[in-house]
Amino acid sequence: MISIPHKAKQFLVLLIKLLVVGGAFYFIYTQLANNDKLDWMKFRKLVLEKQSFGNIFFILFLTFLNRFLEILKWQNLVKVINEIKLKEASKQVLGALTAGLFTPNGIGEYAGKALFFDKTQAKKIIFLNLICNGIQMILTIVFGIFGLLYFNVKFNVITTKMVIVIFVISCFLFLVSLFLKKVTIKGYSLEKLIHKINEIPKQIHQKNILLAIGRYLVFSHQYYFLFLIFDVEIPYFLLMATIASVYFLASSLPTVQFLDFAVKGSVAVYFFGLLGVNEWIVVFISTLMWFLNVVIPVVIGSYFVLNFKAQWKS
C-alpha cells in the first residue's frame, strides 16, 4: 500500500473542500444567472411594491424552521449510535447537504454524514440517513397521491382508466415485495431491512414521523404563503393539493440538488398553468423556494465543509 505524506494528505483534503464549495457557488450562480424564464426587472418591481418586513421575516422563519426540523430529525435518529448536541447535528446536516449538491437525488449526502463518524459506523450512519430521508419521501408520496386525486377531480388530468391501472400496478408491486422479502442479494433482503428498522426504539420512530410531518407542512405552506404574497388567489385546498402534486411528481424524477428548482419549476408551470397562474410567477416562486431551502443552507454548510475534520482513520 502506498503511504501518502501527511502534508500531501492535508493539501488533498483542502483541495477537495475548495472544489466542493467552489463548485457549489459556481452552479448556484450559473443556474440563477442563465435562467431566461426569470424576469428580474418585473420581479424587482413587484417586490418593491409588495415588500413588507412582516412577510420577509415570516418566509425566512419558515426557511429556518424547515431546516431546523431536519436537524432535529437527524439528532433524534443518531441517538441509536450516540447522543450528539444540536450544534453537531447542524454541522452534519448542513455539511452533508453541501457535499451532496452535485450528486443524483442527493446521494452524496449519505457519504457526507458518514465522514463525521468513525469508519466502523459508516454502514449504520448510511442506514439511519436512509430512514431519515425515507420517511420524508413516504409522506411526499402519501400527500402527493391525495393531492393528485383531489386535483384530478377538478381538472381530470388523469383518466379513470389510468387511475385504475396505477392502482393495480401498485398492488401488484406490493404483493411481489411480500413474496420476495426473503430473497437475499449480496447478503441483503427486504426482511433483514424490516428487522433492522424494528431494532430502532419506537419512541425514536414516532418522533421521527412527527418531525417529518411538521417539516412537510412547513415546506408546503411556505410555498402556499409565497403564492398569497404574489396575489395568487386560489382556494386553500386546491392550492395545497396542487403543491402536494408538484412536490410529489418532481421528487419522483431523478435529478441533482442544484437543478432541483428547474425540475420542480417545470412541473409547477404545467399544474399551475391549469389554474391560470402566470408562468413567470410560478417559475420565480419555485426558484425562490430553491434559493431559500437549498442555497442558503448550502452557503452555511460551506463553512462546515471548509472546517471539516474527518473522523475516519486510514
Buried (B, 14 or more C-beta within 10 A) or exposed (E): EEEEEEEEEEEEEEEEBEEBBEBBBEBBEEBBEEBEBBBEEEBEEBBEEEEEEEBEEBBEEBBEBBBBBBBBBBBBBBBBEEEBEEEBBBBBBBBBBBBBBBBEBBEBBBBBBBBBBEEEBBEBBBBBBBBBBEBBBEBBEEBBBBBBEBBBEBEEEBEEEEEEEEEEEEEEEEEEEEEEEEEEEEEEBBEEEEEBEEEBEEEBBEBBBBBBBBBBBBBBBBBBEBBEBBEBEBEEEBBBBBBBBBBBBBBBEEBBBBBBBBBBBBBBBEBBEEBEBBBBBBBBBBBBBBBBBBBBBBBBBBBBBBEBEEEEEE
